[in-house]
Amino acid sequence: MPCPALPDGFDFTDPDLLHHRVPLPEFAELRAAEPVRWIPQPANIAGFQDEGYWAVTRHADVRYVSTHPEIFSSTLNTAIIRFNEHMNRDSIDAQRLILLNMDPPEHTRVRQIVQRGFTPRAIRALEDRLRDRAQAIVAGARAHSGPFDFVTEVACELPLQAIAELIGIPQDDRVKIFEWSNKMIAYDDPEYAITEQVGAESAAELIAYAMGMAAERKQCPAHDIVSTLVAAEDEGNLNSDEFGFFVLMLSVAGNETTRNAITHGMHAFLTHPEQWELYKRERPSTAAEEIVRWATPVNAFQRTATQDTELGGKLIRKGDRVGIFYASANHDPEVFENPDVFDVMRDPNPHLGFGGGGPHYCLGKSLAVLEIDLIFNAIADAMPNLTLTGDPRRLRSAWINGVKELQVTAG
């Protein structure tokens, strides 16, 4: 099959493109004809000192890259596939302190510590409180007499509360966490008038807040997860800096991604009314996984080759950046029957919305699935006749598949 003829300058990480749509037709062309393809970029446009990256679009290849960190590093250039031309190398390198941007063995050490907070027992302990919060959130939204924004009134709140509950952030401080995390990922969207500097300042404030929590628990340990993670460093716990960067990662990886999965999921239900009727009737346990596959909140991350290697018939040189496009993998017809169909009964569903396996598989998957289940059950109970009143307004971002507004009415 001939190589697909993408328009000159077409870039899967272009925030102007992703502001309007996920490029699923172009992904389909590449999967069929050239599943690993070099995408040229103007020098430094993405914040890196290079001229492009390899786009990896097939499910099998995304999994391969994800499960071979010795060949494809998260640390060398971080997992973020595109910053902007103003990003300097020192700022990129500073992000190596975040778990998302670590490689084994350092990643293994930190993950073994932080996963104590995500045990099945820890998640079960949150379930009743989160169910109550989900029901309260939906009850508050239902009280609107006219159209309201589903993102701010429903989707935002539960993921924030879940992370805050998990690490014990006081209720009065939770709005600050939400604002900081928003600013950290919204710098590509001109509507927010947020610069990279504001995003960096927000990250610094969040890290300082978390480090303060860690210092308090070291002085006065409590029966909570923060104490479990930081109270005794000599027993393999996190130091204050590591805890600060862990909370920073949670505020984006746990808050923003689940919020967008919920928003995309609601939009999918309301544009596929037969699926909403099925869900309300059956409440299938498979729904959350299909929502994440369909939404794919993180469009792409990247890795950097540590050595010359071959993938998809292409020679990837040491130092080349490799974009792993989860949105494409989650529509791969070699893996999914009718991948462009939203089907909440889909089973099995080996999607890569929580990552492609390997060391960076989503730490909080079980918590995210619980949140999605709880919020849609609450909506189906209290707002079964929810209807759209406008098209979603998408976030301008190079790597987040985000929605910043979705107008609905309780019906």
Helices and strands as residue ranges (DSSP letters): H 15-18, H 24-33, E 36-40, E 52-56, H 59-66, E 72-73, H 89-94, G 95-97, G 99-101, H 106-114, G 115-118, H 120-142, E 148-149, H 150-150, I 151-155, H 157-167, G 171-173, H 174-185, G 190-192, H 196-219, H 225-230, G 233-235, H 240-249, I 250-256, H 257-271, H 273-282, H 287-295, E 300-305, E 309-311, E 314-316, E 321-325, H 326-329, G 358-360, H 365-382, E 387-388, E 393-394, E 403-405, E 407-409
